[in-house]
Amino acid sequence: MVRTKLQRCKDCEEYGLGDICKHCDGKMETVAPLKYSPEDPQGTRRRQRVDAGSDIWIESLPTPRKVIEGEEEE
């Protein structure tokens, strides 16, 4: 059972609501990520598993823009 109605075909990338693509008969996959809940009962365990807050974890996060070395941040 899918968690969201909007689906995208893995082969032709067409959007639809079914499990099978109407254009190429390919398999459809979910487009949107799972919903986030601030009351997530497993949130603490998940953050411990990825060591959230550590220097290595912070450096692994994507940056919204390229930082040029030698240039000060505003």
Secondary structure as UniProt FT lines:
FT   STRAND          7..9
FT   TURN            10..12
FT   STRAND          15..16
FT   TURN            22..24
FT   STRAND          27..30
FT   TURN            38..39
FT   TURN            41..42
FT   HELIX           43..49
FT   TURN            50..53
FT   HELIX           55..60
FT   TURN            69..70
//
